[in-house]
Amino acid sequence: MAGGAREVLTLQLGHFAGFVGAHWWNQQDAALREPTDAHEQPGELCPDVLFRTGQTLHGQETYTPRLILMDLKGSLSSLKQESGLYRDKQLDAAIAWQGKLTTHKEELYPKNPYLQDLLSVEGVLSSDGIWRVKSIPNGKGPTTLTTAMTPEPLIPTEGSIRVWSDFLRVHLHPRSICMIQKYNHDGDAGRLEAFGQGESVLKEPRYLEELEDRLHFYVEECDYLQGFQILCDLHDGFSGVGAKAAELLQDEYSGRGIITWGLLPGLYSLGDPQKNIYRLLNTAFGLVHLSAHSSLVCPLSLGGSLGLRPEPPVNFSHLRYDATLPFHCSAILATALDTVTVPYRLHSSPVSMVHLANMLNFSGRKVVTAGATIPFPLGPSQSLPDTLMQLRGATPWTPLSACGDPSGTCCFAQSVVLRGLDKACHTSQLIPGTPLPSLLHACTTGEEVLAQYLQQQQPSVRSSSHLLLTPCKVVPPYPSLFSSSLSQQGLVLDDPPTGAAVESIPVLGALCSSSSLNQTLGDLVKELTKLDLRRWASFMDAGVEQDDLEELLQELRNLAQCYQGGNSLMD
């Protein structure tokens, strides 16, 4: 890898993980395609951490995600499992058998109109069967294909999005997609519903060998592999798939970082008791087993609670989203993920995944919470010290781990990233001689402002902070969620231009080892203890025994105790 990038291999496990991942990769792609200008320092983030270079059979250079994803039969819609990027009709036609052939053609899913339009913008499948992709403006990607001017791609509507592949705009390597054929994505039968089912998937030689083969393919081409990030559904049987995958990574790649993002959709209802109980059990088993085999685990959700009782979804001052739509919820979580993962994706002086995890997970606290301010509310003529002064006294970010209101809780350690503010806004813009409203206004750099603010908020907390000029890209197919008071760059304006869609935003994101987890994990124990498991024998039939549940409860109690009391590094 150029420049000695510390590579990361991403695993996406589950359908909601696919939604979050699709937005995540689209945002990486948008950042690659955006030419740098005077306001953006080039090279803050290193794309080679997440992407790999390669060549098609015809020698055309490619730049694709270093990704393995697993989903269920019927979840790909019109996306080909082997990807269209390496398609070769000439190779397909080279069949040794010269006898009579009978072709059985499966009915194709109709391609999403947005993707039909996108393909015409990004490349063509030529008459010789070779997919030719247009170059990416900053030089990453394949060689240029000269074409006439093409219109901007369509913006997908919520109604046109059925599955995550309906809005994924990046091409995947043929080794990326691994389908679990024994379970169905649609319908009421043959669903991957329980943790035990998920564990059993990777106990089958067929799927285990397929995953190991793909891992070896990607890992062996890395020069400086720093670790793995797992995006994993927590609410269904993929929590079991994730647990076994994390165990495999820990066994085979000892010493590498494993950071797991446990994903849950925003809303659920009490209308389906079995689904709700399964969600609770899957989440609990997933958190315990993933934390045992990962360097760090962070649940991500726009919901208000991990428990059985539904809580309202979280609110953002400048976002208008529908919590019932995975397309919306996953976009917000992907934006937070794109920000909190910055430390181990930096071009200069990156923090390794292992170092980040060690900073946050001391004293057995392997589970952390996430939070974000989307967008960071910098107002007209305001500086960073001005905005942070307005946030003083309140938690500066919206909680994104379904652990309730963080007010009144303490933080043991935190990693904070602020991105997307013009350098001119980093420090006070007051005229010399003007009395300073706060110590923040006396700071001479933006990094000093952010560090001083965090020190004032949590004096005894171990904090790491990063300040980047690079904003988060939110161009289509990112949904239109933003209030009309935002500029194209996501800044809060008194009189924003009409009709100008938001294209990028500043974001404040944080990972925290928080005492709120004591309450959250303790509440899970209480709810699971009250369950009459005889009513949910089908969950136990999927491979979990009564002894496993008793062990789970004890592990949850032990984990909850790690987050008890105190707020200093000595606890």
Secondary structure, 3 states (H helix, E strand, C coil): CHHHCCCEEEEEECHHHHHHHHHHHHHHHHHHHCCCCCCCCCCCECHHHCEEEEECCCCCEEEEECEEEEEEECCCCCCCCCCCCCCCHHHHHCCCCCCCCCCCCCCCCCCCHHHHHHHHHHEEECCCCCEEECCCCCCCCCCCCCCCCCCCCCCCCHHHCCCHHHCCCCCCCCCCEEEEEEEECCCCCCCCCCHHHHHHHCCCHHHHHHHHHHHHHHHHCCCCCCEEEEEEECCCCHHHHHHHHHHHHHHHCCCCEEEEEEECCCCCCCCCHHHHHHHHHHHHHHHHHHHHHCCEEEEEECCCECCCCCCCCCCCCCECCCCCCHHHHHHHHHHHHHHHCHHHHECCCCCCHHHHHHHHCHHHCCECEEEEECCCCCCCCCCHHHHHHHHCCCCCCEECECECCCCCCCEEEEEEEEECCCHHHCCCCCCCCCCCCCHHHHCCCHHHHHHHHHHHHCCCCEEEEEEECCCEECCCCCCCCECCCECCCCCECCCCCCCCCCCEECEEEEEEEECHHHHHHHHHHHHHHHCCHHHHHHHHHCCCCHHHHHHHHHHHHHHHHCCCCCCCCCC
